[in-house]
Amino acid sequence: MIYVDNAATTRMSDIAIKVMIEHMKESYGNPSSLYEFGQQAKEVLEKARGDVAEIINAEPDEIIFTSGGSEADNQAIISAAELGRKNGKKHIISSAFEHHAVLHTLEKLKKQGYKITLLDVHEDGLVRPEEVEAAINDETCLVTIMYANNEIGTIQPIKEIGEICRRKKVIFHTDAVQAIGHVPIDVVKENIDMLSSSSHKFHGPKGVGFLYVKKGISLTNLIEGGAQERGKRAGTENVPGIAAMAAALKEINDNMEKNTAYISVIRDKIINGLSEIPHSILNGDAKKRLPSNINFCFEGIEGESLLLLLDDKGIQASSGSACTSGSLDPSHVLLAIGRVHDVAHGSLRISLGEDITDKDADYIIKSVKEVVDYLRSFSPVWRDLTTGKAKHLI
């Protein structure tokens, strides 16, 4: 079995499993309690907070632990919106291909009277900083642009966007769920005010994440009930999960340079191999993308059939983000970069892990070619394209 859906979730690392089990056994006290077991758990919690903060060049008290990236996105956006409302500013800027944790939150705020500007995404899958700047006005309270796209892997010009927001005195949030652990992130150098992350994207456990919040920015609580996380996120902290997340993040961060050099070579080999398939197209910029991400559209086929047949061959991939893969609608990300519906339906996302081999890459290329040929052999859409009844779109 070749698992290449790491953008959906990753296998927990051995170190993360070891740390999690250790603290499930030894650090079971409530970190809010004053007795010894509680204070031992609190020490574990605060060490993890410090380790996470150090990796992104933040201060420990700027890290709030959450249940994952979706919660972190929600709290960041709602908090900035509330701060804006108090100052008479109710305009938010984002992009059309954000994760639904962002888009759905913005839709909710729109119903509450906020004006939402969703910037167009160009065919290369990149937001233009100058278009962000042009969209900012006196009413703007927040810019939220993802660090790297969850489907096509394109890495956004975060530092440049952050510089614009800092100069314009607008809060800048980035959903870094796909990026952290895979590209270097420095919240100070990149002018990031808030950043969301999720543990299971970098070999940590599911159900754990964090929100970075720059000092001076007031958070709006999503969960009430206790004084945990400096009163900003009620509920007894998941100490074993948080410790495992910190261990996983440290391990992948320590090995990032080596992993990037290795995985990007495999990525480019697969991209070159799949590009040989007639009427196929790579989605997103070929270079400004995560080292692990490959996303293609193949004309004349359906992505669901492609995935099922690849699964029969022992390859587990995706046609889009895990959060929406059950939907029959084409990817909003692919539509945002200009792919028409008929083409967007025939998409394949391959997201590599550190365990990928050159032999695996050869098998993936061979298998995708065989499955695409097979599906096209009885596709009425492909027949119309090849006989000239319809025009090729790619």
Secondary structure as UniProt FT lines:
FT   STRAND          2..3
FT   TURN            6..8
FT   HELIX           14..26
FT   TURN            31..32
FT   HELIX           36..55
FT   TURN            56..57
FT   HELIX           60..62
FT   STRAND          63..66
FT   HELIX           69..86
FT   TURN            87..88
FT   STRAND          91..95
FT   TURN            96..97
FT   HELIX           100..111
FT   TURN            112..113
FT   STRAND          115..119
FT   TURN            123..124
FT   HELIX           129..135
FT   TURN            138..139
FT   STRAND          140..144
FT   TURN            150..152
FT   STRAND          154..155
FT   HELIX           158..168
FT   STRAND          171..175
FT   TURN            177..179
FT   TURN            181..182
FT   TURN            187..191
FT   STRAND          194..198
FT   HELIX           199..201
FT   TURN            202..203
FT   TURN            206..207
FT   STRAND          209..213
FT   TURN            215..216
FT   HELIX           229..231
FT   HELIX           239..254
FT   HELIX           256..274
FT   TURN            275..276
FT   TURN            278..279
FT   STRAND          280..282
FT   TURN            291..292
FT   STRAND          293..298
FT   TURN            299..300
FT   HELIX           303..312
FT   TURN            313..314
FT   STRAND          315..316
FT   HELIX           322..324
FT   TURN            325..326
FT   HELIX           332..336
FT   TURN            337..338
FT   HELIX           341..344
FT   TURN            345..346
FT   STRAND          347..351
FT   TURN            354..355
FT   HELIX           358..377
FT   HELIX           380..387
//
